[in-house]
Amino acid sequence: MKQTIELLAPAKNLECGMAAIDHGADAVYIGATQFGARQAAGNNVEDIRKLCEYAHRFGARVHVTVNTIIYENELNDMLLLIDELAKAGVDALLIQDMGLFSECRKRYGNKFALHASTQCDTRTPEKAAWLHALGFNRVVLARELSVKEITAIHQVAPDMELEVFVHGALCVSYSGICYASQYCFGRSANRGACAQFCRMAFDLKDANGKLIEQQRYLLSLKDMCQIDNLESLMRSGACSFKIEGRLKDVNYVKNVVAAYNQRLNDIIAKHPQEFQRASYGKVDYSFTPNLDKTFNRGYTDYFANGRQRNIFSPNTPKAPGEFVGTVKEVRRDSFNVSGISSFANGDGLCFICKPSADGGAKAVLEGFRVNRVVGNRLFPYKMPQALRAGTTLYRNQDQAFEKILSGKTAERRIPISMRLGVTRSGYSLSVSLSENIGKQPQTCAEIELEHQKAEKPQRENILRQLSKLGDTIYVCEELKIEDEVDQYFIPSSWLAKLRRKAIARLSAIPLTLKPSDIPMDVNSKANKRVADFTHLNPSQYRHYPYLYNISNSSAASFYERQGMIHPDKAFECLDEKKNESSEPLLMQCRHCIRYSLGYCVSHGGKKPTWKEPLYLELGDKRRFRLEFDCKDCQMNIYAL
């Protein structure tokens, strides 16, 4: 059986969602009015209904993110919202809160698929298998996993759909167990209100107060890009490839979706007996996708192929953009560039200022806007004082590319095959989809018309009239003329009538995808299976039970059924004084500062000269203790 591959795109709003479908996405994920993990990306149910209708024409799906933790007084409102989403035709819900999961399974059964959000912190085969046994149709794996680790999870739960992130911004902490934003600013990442603690500048000091690094972005990761690892990920057992970016604009969606769609199609074209896409339609583009021209902090494939140092961006949390050349000569109000890039008025350029010789000032990103271009000489609005000959130059705002993306850049059509034949009292036109995905939708229309021999050949006119599909979503890829129909005279108006009738019937057939709903007795499996929490999650869960994110009585009851004796409250629900009097675990990271700075002896680094523990210190002097857990090869961050 072929493995079905899904390209899953973000939708900030209806416009972005429709653009994602047009540019080749097999599914989109979008936030509703509330309870999504991006508070700034909410959408009304009517827009989601319109997106469902648009996506379903191509057999594409719409997933709605309701993946925050839910407070006790919000659960009823959440269920009312899901009632509306069910009527709107959504295909799947992304869920973090186990109380909400229990209520959804009891209330809706298998009406739509339930996906365990990446906020569920799934990084082990045991956790994935447990979620599968509970009744989740899919699990969104932690971003930090390698191809080898994903393969191991697939081997343990081969029937479980695995969704993996392939592109976009990275959280430094395992998703779902980051409490830094809540602790420092009262804005919960588990409630969609992350304040981007990891994009801040820190001093790094040792136990004696020795300054090791000054005002550097030590937790700010580059952006993920797995476009060169797609085939390995496909063979690992992952079936859904997710692009991050529900806060990104429509041009980001167009460019990134197009790039990944083309690459997936190239891979499938080489292995057509092994893989197939999850939706219908082929896309023609009027531009060439270029990931370097889209917002990024520099790219990394993270842990896909094992641990590597160059995954963070300590000089800036901003996007430097694409390399465009080096500064050749600097004048009072202008400079020229050595390279092959062309520039336009309004381009945004930037460069990294080198650190001062005395070690005081650190390397920082400085940006400016181009006011006028004369050949390869650029005149900025304001000449950057630190710009020097030989400086490496980047472009993070490409006006020409943005102008192209602002117009119509793609057209998605579904290839169909037609067969025109003779009936006893007229003619018939059979229509079917050319792409072989699951059950093949097909239909037939007939007209009653006298069989009249033609005086001249009719083949060309038949081909011309039946292939006129105009503004429909179909394109005729094959047209067979059977029973010597072209020997008969059929007026063009009757051919058009037959075509319209057949296409209308085809459009009315739902394009169902490969089924993912798993029939189960939710009252037995979901409620009676007892989990062994000692191996489902890392050891920190035993010491910090708020990591289970239990924020309502339904979630507490769920964990009691799973064998938990005294379910503890989520971090957001704990007494504030209790948090202040302890050293709560705020983050758990696979990114390790000691390793990235070259001081991990286990991985061939230099022996540290500092005295541990190390501390991160914000500009306001708040400090956070680092713990290097070498056994599990991760870094924990604690509040003081």
Solvent accessible surface area in square Angstrom, and as a share of the most:
residue,aa,sasa,rsa
1,M,223,0.99
2,K,62,0.26
3,Q,47,0.21
4,T,15,0.08
5,I,0,0.00
6,E,9,0.04
7,L,0,0.00
8,L,0,0.00
9,A,0,0.00
10,P,0,0.00
11,A,0,0.00
12,K,72,0.31
13,N,51,0.26
14,L,34,0.17
15,E,107,0.48
16,C,2,0.01
17,G,0,0.00
18,M,64,0.28
19,A,9,0.07
20,A,0,0.00
21,I,0,0.00
22,D,35,0.18
23,H,5,0.02
24,G,3,0.03
25,A,0,0.00
26,D,2,0.01
27,A,0,0.00
28,V,0,0.00
29,Y,11,0.04
30,I,0,0.00
31,G,1,0.01
32,A,3,0.02
33,T,78,0.45
34,Q,89,0.40
35,F,20,0.08
36,G,8,0.08
37,A,9,0.07
38,R,75,0.27
39,Q,123,0.55
40,A,82,0.64
41,A,3,0.02
42,G,44,0.42
43,N,13,0.06
44,N,79,0.40
45,V,26,0.15
46,E,80,0.36
47,D,37,0.19
48,I,0,0.00
49,R,80,0.29
50,K,88,0.37
51,L,0,0.00
52,C,2,0.01
53,E,96,0.43
54,Y,44,0.17
55,A,0,0.00
56,H,64,0.29
57,R,104,0.38
58,F,3,0.01
59,G,2,0.02
60,A,1,0.00
61,R,33,0.12
62,V,0,0.00
63,H,0,0.00
64,V,0,0.00
65,T,3,0.01
66,V,0,0.00
67,N,11,0.06
68,T,3,0.02
69,I,0,0.00
70,I,0,0.00
71,Y,64,0.24
72,E,99,0.44
73,N,128,0.66
74,E,32,0.14
75,L,19,0.10
76,N,114,0.59
77,D,75,0.39
78,M,0,0.00
79,L,10,0.05
80,L,104,0.52
81,L,12,0.06
82,I,0,0.00
83,D,34,0.18
84,E,85,0.38
85,L,0,0.00
86,A,15,0.12
87,K,174,0.74
88,A,9,0.07
89,G,29,0.28
90,V,10,0.06
91,D,34,0.18
92,A,0,0.00
93,L,0,0.00
94,L,2,0.01
95,I,0,0.00
96,Q,10,0.04
97,D,2,0.01
98,M,12,0.05
99,G,0,0.00
100,L,0,0.00
101,F,1,0.00
102,S,9,0.06
103,E,40,0.18
104,C,1,0.00
105,R,5,0.02
106,K,114,0.48
107,R,120,0.44
108,Y,30,0.11
109,G,27,0.26
110,N,52,0.27
111,K,126,0.53
112,F,8,0.03
113,A,2,0.01
114,L,1,0.01
115,H,0,0.00
116,A,0,0.00
117,S,0,0.00
118,T,13,0.07
119,Q,23,0.10
120,C,13,0.08
121,D,3,0.01
122,T,0,0.00
123,R,28,0.10
124,T,33,0.19
125,P,36,0.23
126,E,70,0.32
127,K,11,0.05
128,A,0,0.00
129,A,29,0.23
130,W,3,0.01
131,L,0,0.00
132,H,40,0.18
133,A,28,0.21
134,L,0,0.00
135,G,0,0.00
136,F,0,0.00
137,N,1,0.00
138,R,7,0.02
139,V,0,0.00
140,V,0,0.00
141,L,1,0.01
142,A,8,0.06
143,R,23,0.09
144,E,3,0.01
145,L,12,0.06
146,S,15,0.09
147,V,26,0.15
148,K,168,0.71
149,E,55,0.25
150,I,7,0.03
151,T,41,0.24
152,A,40,0.31
153,I,1,0.00
154,H,54,0.24
155,Q,129,0.57
156,V,82,0.47
157,A,4,0.03
158,P,83,0.52
159,D,113,0.58
160,M,5,0.02
161,E,38,0.17
162,L,0,0.00
163,E,0,0.00
164,V,7,0.04
165,F,17,0.07
166,V,0,0.00
167,H,3,0.01
168,G,4,0.03
169,A,21,0.16
170,L,3,0.02
171,C,52,0.31
172,V,1,0.01
173,S,3,0.02
174,Y,8,0.03
175,S,13,0.09
176,G,4,0.04
177,I,2,0.01
178,C,20,0.12
179,Y,1,0.00
180,A,1,0.00
181,S,1,0.00
182,Q,45,0.20
183,Y,59,0.22
184,C,17,0.10
185,F,75,0.31
186,G,53,0.51
187,R,117,0.43
188,S,7,0.04
189,A,21,0.16
190,N,2,0.01
191,R,48,0.17
192,G,9,0.08
193,A,18,0.14
194,C,53,0.32
195,A,18,0.14
196,Q,89,0.40
197,F,2,0.01
198,C,13,0.08
199,R,28,0.10
200,M,55,0.24
201,A,21,0.17
202,F,0,0.00
203,D,19,0.10
204,L,0,0.00
205,K,42,0.18
206,D,3,0.02
207,A,42,0.32
208,N,114,0.58
209,G,45,0.43
210,K,102,0.43
211,L,83,0.41
212,I,41,0.21
213,E,27,0.12
214,Q,71,0.32
215,Q,80,0.36
216,R,44,0.16
217,Y,51,0.19
218,L,0,0.00
219,L,0,0.00
220,S,0,0.00
221,L,1,0.00
222,K,32,0.13
223,D,2,0.01
224,M,3,0.01
225,C,23,0.14
226,Q,8,0.04
227,I,21,0.11
228,D,118,0.61
229,N,19,0.10
230,L,0,0.00
231,E,57,0.25
232,S,53,0.34
233,L,6,0.03
234,M,0,0.00
235,R,114,0.42
236,S,2,0.02
237,G,11,0.10
238,A,0,0.00
239,C,21,0.12
240,S,0,0.00
241,F,0,0.00
242,K,7,0.03
243,I,1,0.00
244,E,17,0.08
245,G,2,0.02
246,R,10,0.04
247,L,89,0.44
248,K,38,0.16
249,D,81,0.42
250,V,29,0.16
251,N,21,0.11
252,Y,10,0.04
253,V,1,0.01
254,K,22,0.09
255,N,0,0.00
256,V,0,0.00
257,V,0,0.00
258,A,0,0.00
259,A,12,0.09
260,Y,0,0.00
261,N,6,0.03
262,Q,70,0.31
263,R,85,0.31
264,L,0,0.00
265,N,63,0.32
266,D,79,0.41
267,I,15,0.08
268,I,23,0.12
269,A,78,0.60
270,K,149,0.63
271,H,48,0.22
272,P,64,0.40
273,Q,145,0.65
274,E,70,0.32
275,F,6,0.03
276,Q,30,0.13
277,R,30,0.11
278,A,6,0.05
279,S,3,0.02
280,Y,1,0.00
281,G,17,0.16
282,K,114,0.48
283,V,25,0.14
284,D,107,0.56
285,Y,46,0.18
286,S,82,0.53
287,F,21,0.09
288,T,111,0.64
289,P,21,0.13
290,N,50,0.26
291,L,21,0.10
292,D,72,0.37
293,K,50,0.21
294,T,11,0.06
295,F,93,0.39
296,N,6,0.03
297,R,30,0.11
298,G,20,0.19
299,Y,57,0.22
300,T,10,0.06
301,D,35,0.18
302,Y,0,0.00
303,F,5,0.02
304,A,4,0.03
305,N,108,0.55
306,G,32,0.31
307,R,49,0.18
308,Q,64,0.29
309,R,92,0.34
310,N,102,0.52
311,I,3,0.01
312,F,17,0.07
313,S,15,0.09
314,P,24,0.15
315,N,37,0.19
316,T,8,0.05
317,P,26,0.16
318,K,132,0.56
319,A,8,0.06
320,P,20,0.13
321,G,16,0.15
322,E,24,0.11
323,F,123,0.51
324,V,4,0.02
325,G,2,0.02
326,T,47,0.27
327,V,3,0.02
328,K,131,0.56
329,E,65,0.29
330,V,57,0.33
331,R,133,0.48
332,R,206,0.75
333,D,62,0.32
334,S,2,0.01
335,F,0,0.00
336,N,20,0.10
337,V,7,0.04
338,S,56,0.36
339,G,56,0.54
340,I,184,0.93
341,S,39,0.25
342,S,92,0.59
343,F,28,0.12
344,A,31,0.24
345,N,93,0.48
346,G,13,0.13
347,D,0,0.00
348,G,6,0.06
349,L,1,0.01
350,C,1,0.00
351,F,2,0.01
352,I,64,0.33
353,C,22,0.13
354,K,176,0.74
355,P,74,0.47
356,S,45,0.29
357,A,121,0.94
358,D,126,0.65
359,G,42,0.41
360,G,41,0.39
361,A,62,0.48
362,K,65,0.27
363,A,16,0.12
364,V,75,0.43
365,L,30,0.15
366,E,56,0.25
367,G,51,0.49
368,F,25,0.11
369,R,100,0.36
370,V,0,0.00
371,N,67,0.34
372,R,113,0.41
373,V,36,0.20
374,V,83,0.47
375,G,69,0.66
376,N,80,0.41
377,R,29,0.11
378,L,0,0.00
379,F,34,0.14
380,P,13,0.08
381,Y,144,0.55
382,K,164,0.69
383,M,27,0.12
384,P,11,0.07
385,Q,148,0.66
386,A,41,0.32
387,L,3,0.01
388,R,148,0.54
389,A,67,0.52
390,G,56,0.53
391,T,19,0.11
392,T,53,0.31
393,L,0,0.00
394,Y,53,0.20
395,R,17,0.06
396,N,67,0.35
397,Q,60,0.26
398,D,13,0.07
399,Q,61,0.27
400,A,56,0.44
401,F,16,0.07
402,E,47,0.21
403,K,160,0.68
404,I,88,0.45
405,L,2,0.01
406,S,84,0.54
407,G,38,0.37
408,K,157,0.67
409,T,3,0.02
410,A,9,0.07
411,E,72,0.32
412,R,14,0.05
413,R,56,0.20
414,I,0,0.00
415,P,3,0.02
416,I,0,0.00
417,S,23,0.15
418,M,1,0.00
419,R,106,0.39
420,L,0,0.00
421,G,7,0.07
422,V,43,0.25
423,T,34,0.20
424,R,239,0.87
425,S,65,0.42
426,G,0,0.00
427,Y,0,0.00
428,S,17,0.11
429,L,0,0.00
430,S,23,0.15
431,V,1,0.01
432,S,27,0.17
433,L,3,0.01
434,S,39,0.25
435,E,33,0.15
436,N,104,0.53
437,I,7,0.04
438,G,51,0.49
439,K,183,0.77
440,Q,55,0.25
441,P,14,0.09
442,Q,115,0.51
443,T,25,0.15
444,C,53,0.32
445,A,0,0.00
446,E,93,0.42
447,I,10,0.05
448,E,134,0.60
449,L,36,0.18
450,E,139,0.62
451,H,65,0.29
452,Q,102,0.45
453,K,135,0.57
454,A,25,0.20
455,E,182,0.81
456,K,145,0.61
457,P,124,0.78
458,Q,13,0.06
459,R,109,0.40
460,E,117,0.53
461,N,31,0.16
462,I,2,0.01
463,L,52,0.26
464,R,127,0.46
465,Q,22,0.10
466,L,0,0.00
467,S,51,0.33
468,K,104,0.44
469,L,12,0.06
470,G,58,0.56
471,D,142,0.74
472,T,46,0.27
473,I,21,0.11
474,Y,8,0.03
475,V,65,0.37
476,C,30,0.18
477,E,98,0.44
478,E,78,0.35
479,L,26,0.13
480,K,97,0.41
481,I,27,0.14
482,E,62,0.28
483,D,89,0.46
484,E,126,0.57
485,V,0,0.00
486,D,25,0.13
487,Q,89,0.40
488,Y,42,0.16
489,F,86,0.36
490,I,2,0.01
491,P,38,0.24
492,S,46,0.30
493,S,78,0.50
494,W,81,0.28
495,L,0,0.00
496,A,14,0.11
497,K,98,0.42
498,L,0,0.00
499,R,28,0.10
500,R,141,0.52
501,K,77,0.33
502,A,0,0.00
503,I,14,0.07
504,A,63,0.49
505,R,110,0.40
506,L,1,0.01
507,S,68,0.44
508,A,81,0.63
509,I,55,0.28
510,P,102,0.64
511,L,20,0.10
512,T,93,0.54
513,L,22,0.11
514,K,87,0.37
515,P,115,0.72
516,S,11,0.07
517,D,58,0.30
518,I,47,0.24
519,P,116,0.73
520,M,40,0.18
521,D,85,0.44
522,V,22,0.13
523,N,94,0.48
524,S,38,0.25
525,K,117,0.50
526,A,7,0.05
527,N,35,0.18
528,K,151,0.64
529,R,103,0.37
530,V,99,0.57
531,A,7,0.06
532,D,73,0.38
533,F,31,0.13
534,T,84,0.49
535,H,89,0.40
536,L,6,0.03
537,N,10,0.05
538,P,25,0.16
539,S,42,0.27
540,Q,15,0.07
541,Y,9,0.03
542,R,131,0.48
543,H,129,0.58
544,Y,49,0.19
545,P,45,0.28
546,Y,15,0.06
547,L,3,0.02
548,Y,27,0.10
549,N,12,0.06
550,I,8,0.04
551,S,11,0.07
552,N,10,0.05
553,S,63,0.41
554,S,15,0.10
555,A,1,0.01
556,A,25,0.20
557,S,45,0.29
558,F,2,0.01
559,Y,13,0.05
560,E,95,0.43
561,R,80,0.29
562,Q,0,0.00
563,G,38,0.36
564,M,31,0.14
565,I,138,0.70
566,H,155,0.69
567,P,32,0.20
568,D,46,0.24
569,K,119,0.50
570,A,0,0.00
571,F,3,0.01
572,E,24,0.11
573,C,45,0.27
574,L,27,0.13
575,D,89,0.46
576,E,127,0.57
577,K,158,0.67
578,K,111,0.47
579,N,16,0.08
580,E,111,0.50
581,S,98,0.63
582,S,56,0.36
583,E,70,0.31
584,P,4,0.02
585,L,1,0.01
586,L,0,0.00
587,M,3,0.01
588,Q,0,0.00
589,C,0,0.00
590,R,48,0.18
591,H,0,0.00
592,C,14,0.08
593,I,0,0.00
594,R,37,0.13
595,Y,18,0.07
596,S,13,0.08
597,L,35,0.18
598,G,12,0.12
599,Y,48,0.18
600,C,12,0.07
601,V,93,0.53
602,S,92,0.60
603,H,86,0.38
604,G,71,0.69
605,G,18,0.18
606,K,123,0.52
607,K,168,0.71
608,P,35,0.22
609,T,114,0.66
610,W,26,0.09
611,K,117,0.50
612,E,68,0.30
613,P,50,0.31
614,L,0,0.00
615,Y,29,0.11
616,L,0,0.00
617,E,11,0.05
618,L,14,0.07
619,G,60,0.57
620,D,85,0.44
621,K,136,0.58
622,R,86,0.32
623,R,93,0.34
624,F,2,0.01
625,R,58,0.21
626,L,3,0.01
627,E,62,0.28
628,F,29,0.12
629,D,27,0.14
630,C,81,0.48
631,K,186,0.79
632,D,66,0.34
633,C,46,0.28
634,Q,10,0.05
635,M,0,0.00
636,N,0,0.00
637,I,1,0.00
638,Y,10,0.04
639,A,0,0.00
640,L,77,0.38
